[in-house]
């Protein structure tokens, strides 16, 4: 199974998720937003699949620090633009696997999808 984990290595949730994957012997590749950026085509696909409300992390510091104009009138296109400009505003981790997408870390959901 080809699994790709997208996130930021020093994020606590990403660390927990990667530890879980290692413990469950799930092979994966890791895409670091800080070093490799966020592909707008992937962001659009994730938003289409999971909804911008799920993919955009509105609880995080990055989003909260944005100006009111950036946070107002959100829609899928605006959310993708914000996440492309500020990859730390993407909920972490995002996992692409054959047949699906996981956003955030939920061990039970991950077990059902990946094991």
Rosetta constraint file for C-alpha pairs under 8 A:
AtomPair CA 1 CA 27 HARMONIC 7.73 0.50
AtomPair CA 1 CA 97 HARMONIC 7.23 0.50
AtomPair CA 1 CA 98 HARMONIC 6.83 0.50
AtomPair CA 2 CA 27 HARMONIC 7.54 0.50
AtomPair CA 2 CA 28 HARMONIC 6.68 0.50
AtomPair CA 2 CA 97 HARMONIC 5.95 0.50
AtomPair CA 2 CA 98 HARMONIC 6.58 0.50
AtomPair CA 3 CA 27 HARMONIC 6.85 0.50
AtomPair CA 3 CA 28 HARMONIC 4.73 0.50
AtomPair CA 3 CA 29 HARMONIC 6.47 0.50
AtomPair CA 3 CA 95 HARMONIC 6.83 0.50
AtomPair CA 3 CA 96 HARMONIC 5.76 0.50
AtomPair CA 3 CA 97 HARMONIC 4.64 0.50
AtomPair CA 3 CA 98 HARMONIC 7.36 0.50
AtomPair CA 4 CA 28 HARMONIC 5.40 0.50
AtomPair CA 4 CA 29 HARMONIC 4.86 0.50
AtomPair CA 4 CA 30 HARMONIC 5.83 0.50
AtomPair CA 4 CA 31 HARMONIC 7.10 0.50
AtomPair CA 4 CA 95 HARMONIC 5.60 0.50
AtomPair CA 4 CA 96 HARMONIC 5.28 0.50
AtomPair CA 4 CA 97 HARMONIC 6.65 0.50
AtomPair CA 5 CA 28 HARMONIC 6.76 0.50
AtomPair CA 5 CA 29 HARMONIC 6.18 0.50
AtomPair CA 5 CA 30 HARMONIC 4.86 0.50
AtomPair CA 5 CA 31 HARMONIC 6.07 0.50
AtomPair CA 5 CA 93 HARMONIC 6.47 0.50
AtomPair CA 5 CA 94 HARMONIC 5.86 0.50
AtomPair CA 5 CA 95 HARMONIC 4.58 0.50
AtomPair CA 5 CA 96 HARMONIC 6.69 0.50
AtomPair CA 6 CA 30 HARMONIC 5.98 0.50
AtomPair CA 6 CA 31 HARMONIC 4.72 0.50
AtomPair CA 6 CA 32 HARMONIC 6.20 0.50
AtomPair CA 6 CA 33 HARMONIC 6.95 0.50
AtomPair CA 6 CA 92 HARMONIC 7.25 0.50
AtomPair CA 6 CA 93 HARMONIC 5.59 0.50
AtomPair CA 6 CA 94 HARMONIC 5.08 0.50
AtomPair CA 6 CA 95 HARMONIC 6.20 0.50
AtomPair CA 7 CA 11 HARMONIC 7.68 0.50
AtomPair CA 7 CA 14 HARMONIC 6.46 0.50
AtomPair CA 7 CA 30 HARMONIC 7.63 0.50
AtomPair CA 7 CA 31 HARMONIC 6.39 0.50
AtomPair CA 7 CA 32 HARMONIC 5.42 0.50
AtomPair CA 7 CA 33 HARMONIC 5.78 0.50
AtomPair CA 7 CA 92 HARMONIC 5.55 0.50
AtomPair CA 7 CA 93 HARMONIC 5.04 0.50
AtomPair CA 7 CA 94 HARMONIC 6.74 0.50
AtomPair CA 8 CA 14 HARMONIC 6.83 0.50
AtomPair CA 8 CA 32 HARMONIC 5.32 0.50
AtomPair CA 8 CA 33 HARMONIC 5.92 0.50
AtomPair CA 8 CA 34 HARMONIC 6.52 0.50
AtomPair CA 8 CA 88 HARMONIC 7.71 0.50
AtomPair CA 8 CA 92 HARMONIC 7.71 0.50
AtomPair CA 8 CA 93 HARMONIC 7.97 0.50
AtomPair CA 9 CA 14 HARMONIC 6.48 0.50
AtomPair CA 9 CA 15 HARMONIC 6.74 0.50
AtomPair CA 9 CA 32 HARMONIC 6.72 0.50
AtomPair CA 10 CA 14 HARMONIC 7.40 0.50
AtomPair CA 10 CA 15 HARMONIC 6.96 0.50
AtomPair CA 11 CA 15 HARMONIC 6.22 0.50
AtomPair CA 11 CA 92 HARMONIC 7.96 0.50
AtomPair CA 12 CA 16 HARMONIC 6.27 0.50
AtomPair CA 13 CA 17 HARMONIC 6.12 0.50
AtomPair CA 13 CA 92 HARMONIC 6.90 0.50
AtomPair CA 13 CA 93 HARMONIC 7.15 0.50
AtomPair CA 13 CA 104 HARMONIC 7.95 0.50
AtomPair CA 13 CA 105 HARMONIC 6.83 0.50
AtomPair CA 14 CA 18 HARMONIC 6.03 0.50
AtomPair CA 14 CA 92 HARMONIC 6.41 0.50
AtomPair CA 14 CA 93 HARMONIC 5.57 0.50
AtomPair CA 14 CA 105 HARMONIC 7.82 0.50
AtomPair CA 15 CA 19 HARMONIC 6.10 0.50
AtomPair CA 16 CA 20 HARMONIC 6.15 0.50
AtomPair CA 17 CA 21 HARMONIC 6.23 0.50
AtomPair CA 17 CA 93 HARMONIC 7.51 0.50
AtomPair CA 17 CA 105 HARMONIC 6.15 0.50
AtomPair CA 18 CA 22 HARMONIC 6.17 0.50
AtomPair CA 19 CA 23 HARMONIC 6.12 0.50
AtomPair CA 20 CA 24 HARMONIC 6.11 0.50
AtomPair CA 20 CA 107 HARMONIC 7.83 0.50
AtomPair CA 21 CA 25 HARMONIC 6.05 0.50
AtomPair CA 21 CA 26 HARMONIC 5.11 0.50
AtomPair CA 21 CA 27 HARMONIC 7.31 0.50
AtomPair CA 21 CA 28 HARMONIC 7.89 0.50
AtomPair CA 22 CA 26 HARMONIC 6.10 0.50
AtomPair CA 22 CA 27 HARMONIC 7.47 0.50
AtomPair CA 26 CA 114 HARMONIC 7.68 0.50
AtomPair CA 26 CA 115 HARMONIC 7.98 0.50
AtomPair CA 31 CA 36 HARMONIC 6.80 0.50
AtomPair CA 32 CA 36 HARMONIC 5.66 0.50
AtomPair CA 32 CA 37 HARMONIC 7.22 0.50
AtomPair CA 33 CA 37 HARMONIC 4.44 0.50
AtomPair CA 33 CA 38 HARMONIC 5.76 0.50
AtomPair CA 33 CA 87 HARMONIC 6.08 0.50
AtomPair CA 33 CA 88 HARMONIC 7.66 0.50
AtomPair CA 34 CA 87 HARMONIC 7.32 0.50
AtomPair CA 37 CA 84 HARMONIC 7.62 0.50
AtomPair CA 37 CA 87 HARMONIC 6.93 0.50
AtomPair CA 38 CA 42 HARMONIC 7.71 0.50
AtomPair CA 38 CA 43 HARMONIC 7.27 0.50
AtomPair CA 38 CA 83 HARMONIC 7.49 0.50
AtomPair CA 38 CA 84 HARMONIC 5.53 0.50
AtomPair CA 38 CA 87 HARMONIC 6.15 0.50
AtomPair CA 39 CA 43 HARMONIC 6.26 0.50
AtomPair CA 39 CA 84 HARMONIC 7.00 0.50
AtomPair CA 40 CA 44 HARMONIC 6.08 0.50
AtomPair CA 40 CA 80 HARMONIC 6.74 0.50
AtomPair CA 40 CA 81 HARMONIC 7.66 0.50
AtomPair CA 40 CA 84 HARMONIC 6.08 0.50
AtomPair CA 41 CA 45 HARMONIC 6.29 0.50
AtomPair CA 42 CA 46 HARMONIC 6.09 0.50
AtomPair CA 43 CA 47 HARMONIC 6.09 0.50
AtomPair CA 43 CA 80 HARMONIC 5.98 0.50
AtomPair CA 43 CA 83 HARMONIC 7.68 0.50
AtomPair CA 43 CA 84 HARMONIC 7.70 0.50
AtomPair CA 44 CA 48 HARMONIC 6.12 0.50
AtomPair CA 44 CA 76 HARMONIC 7.84 0.50
AtomPair CA 44 CA 77 HARMONIC 7.82 0.50
AtomPair CA 44 CA 80 HARMONIC 6.28 0.50
AtomPair CA 45 CA 49 HARMONIC 6.12 0.50
AtomPair CA 46 CA 50 HARMONIC 5.73 0.50
AtomPair CA 46 CA 51 HARMONIC 7.14 0.50
AtomPair CA 46 CA 52 HARMONIC 7.87 0.50
AtomPair CA 46 CA 55 HARMONIC 7.12 0.50
AtomPair CA 46 CA 101 HARMONIC 7.63 0.50
AtomPair CA 47 CA 51 HARMONIC 4.42 0.50
AtomPair CA 47 CA 52 HARMONIC 4.71 0.50
AtomPair CA 47 CA 54 HARMONIC 7.86 0.50
AtomPair CA 47 CA 55 HARMONIC 6.43 0.50
AtomPair CA 47 CA 76 HARMONIC 6.73 0.50
AtomPair CA 47 CA 80 HARMONIC 7.63 0.50
AtomPair CA 48 CA 52 HARMONIC 7.60 0.50
AtomPair CA 49 CA 101 HARMONIC 7.81 0.50
AtomPair CA 50 CA 54 HARMONIC 6.18 0.50
AtomPair CA 50 CA 55 HARMONIC 6.86 0.50
AtomPair CA 50 CA 101 HARMONIC 7.79 0.50
AtomPair CA 50 CA 103 HARMONIC 7.91 0.50
AtomPair CA 51 CA 55 HARMONIC 6.52 0.50
AtomPair CA 51 CA 76 HARMONIC 7.68 0.50
AtomPair CA 52 CA 56 HARMONIC 5.68 0.50
AtomPair CA 52 CA 75 HARMONIC 7.45 0.50
AtomPair CA 52 CA 76 HARMONIC 5.60 0.50
AtomPair CA 52 CA 79 HARMONIC 6.32 0.50
AtomPair CA 52 CA 80 HARMONIC 7.71 0.50
AtomPair CA 53 CA 57 HARMONIC 7.83 0.50
AtomPair CA 54 CA 91 HARMONIC 7.42 0.50
AtomPair CA 54 CA 103 HARMONIC 7.23 0.50
AtomPair CA 55 CA 90 HARMONIC 5.84 0.50
AtomPair CA 55 CA 91 HARMONIC 5.35 0.50
AtomPair CA 55 CA 103 HARMONIC 6.67 0.50
AtomPair CA 56 CA 79 HARMONIC 6.70 0.50
AtomPair CA 56 CA 83 HARMONIC 7.00 0.50
AtomPair CA 56 CA 89 HARMONIC 5.98 0.50
AtomPair CA 56 CA 90 HARMONIC 4.93 0.50
AtomPair CA 56 CA 91 HARMONIC 5.63 0.50
AtomPair CA 57 CA 63 HARMONIC 6.95 0.50
AtomPair CA 57 CA 89 HARMONIC 5.23 0.50
AtomPair CA 57 CA 90 HARMONIC 5.33 0.50
AtomPair CA 57 CA 91 HARMONIC 4.56 0.50
AtomPair CA 58 CA 63 HARMONIC 5.48 0.50
AtomPair CA 58 CA 64 HARMONIC 6.93 0.50
AtomPair CA 58 CA 89 HARMONIC 7.19 0.50
AtomPair CA 59 CA 63 HARMONIC 6.93 0.50
AtomPair CA 59 CA 64 HARMONIC 6.95 0.50
AtomPair CA 60 CA 64 HARMONIC 6.33 0.50
AtomPair CA 60 CA 89 HARMONIC 6.80 0.50
AtomPair CA 61 CA 65 HARMONIC 6.07 0.50
AtomPair CA 62 CA 66 HARMONIC 6.72 0.50
AtomPair CA 62 CA 86 HARMONIC 7.42 0.50
AtomPair CA 62 CA 88 HARMONIC 6.23 0.50
AtomPair CA 62 CA 89 HARMONIC 5.64 0.50
AtomPair CA 63 CA 71 HARMONIC 7.75 0.50
AtomPair CA 63 CA 89 HARMONIC 5.72 0.50
AtomPair CA 66 CA 70 HARMONIC 6.20 0.50
AtomPair CA 66 CA 71 HARMONIC 6.78 0.50
AtomPair CA 67 CA 71 HARMONIC 6.59 0.50
AtomPair CA 68 CA 72 HARMONIC 6.00 0.50
AtomPair CA 70 CA 74 HARMONIC 7.97 0.50
AtomPair CA 70 CA 82 HARMONIC 7.75 0.50
AtomPair CA 74 CA 78 HARMONIC 5.82 0.50
AtomPair CA 74 CA 79 HARMONIC 6.23 0.50
AtomPair CA 75 CA 79 HARMONIC 6.00 0.50
AtomPair CA 76 CA 80 HARMONIC 6.22 0.50
AtomPair CA 77 CA 81 HARMONIC 6.31 0.50
AtomPair CA 78 CA 82 HARMONIC 6.20 0.50
AtomPair CA 79 CA 83 HARMONIC 6.16 0.50
AtomPair CA 80 CA 84 HARMONIC 6.05 0.50
AtomPair CA 81 CA 85 HARMONIC 6.19 0.50
AtomPair CA 82 CA 86 HARMONIC 5.79 0.50
AtomPair CA 82 CA 87 HARMONIC 7.90 0.50
AtomPair CA 82 CA 89 HARMONIC 7.53 0.50
AtomPair CA 83 CA 87 HARMONIC 4.97 0.50
AtomPair CA 83 CA 88 HARMONIC 7.37 0.50
AtomPair CA 83 CA 89 HARMONIC 5.61 0.50
AtomPair CA 83 CA 90 HARMONIC 5.81 0.50
AtomPair CA 86 CA 90 HARMONIC 7.82 0.50
AtomPair CA 91 CA 103 HARMONIC 6.77 0.50
AtomPair CA 91 CA 104 HARMONIC 6.24 0.50
AtomPair CA 92 CA 103 HARMONIC 6.66 0.50
AtomPair CA 92 CA 104 HARMONIC 5.18 0.50
AtomPair CA 92 CA 105 HARMONIC 7.50 0.50
AtomPair CA 93 CA 102 HARMONIC 7.95 0.50
AtomPair CA 93 CA 103 HARMONIC 6.06 0.50
AtomPair CA 93 CA 104 HARMONIC 5.09 0.50
AtomPair CA 93 CA 105 HARMONIC 6.56 0.50
AtomPair CA 94 CA 101 HARMONIC 7.17 0.50
AtomPair CA 94 CA 102 HARMONIC 5.65 0.50
AtomPair CA 94 CA 103 HARMONIC 4.56 0.50
AtomPair CA 94 CA 104 HARMONIC 6.17 0.50
AtomPair CA 95 CA 101 HARMONIC 5.62 0.50
AtomPair CA 95 CA 102 HARMONIC 4.95 0.50
AtomPair CA 95 CA 103 HARMONIC 6.47 0.50
AtomPair CA 96 CA 100 HARMONIC 6.23 0.50
AtomPair CA 96 CA 101 HARMONIC 4.81 0.50
AtomPair CA 96 CA 102 HARMONIC 6.65 0.50
AtomPair CA 97 CA 101 HARMONIC 6.23 0.50
AtomPair CA 97 CA 114 HARMONIC 7.81 0.50
AtomPair CA 100 CA 113 HARMONIC 7.95 0.50
AtomPair CA 102 CA 110 HARMONIC 7.43 0.50
AtomPair CA 105 CA 110 HARMONIC 7.38 0.50
AtomPair CA 106 CA 110 HARMONIC 6.04 0.50
AtomPair CA 107 CA 111 HARMONIC 5.95 0.50
AtomPair CA 108 CA 112 HARMONIC 6.30 0.50
AtomPair CA 109 CA 113 HARMONIC 6.27 0.50
AtomPair CA 110 CA 114 HARMONIC 5.68 0.50
AtomPair CA 110 CA 115 HARMONIC 7.69 0.50
AtomPair CA 111 CA 115 HARMONIC 5.24 0.50
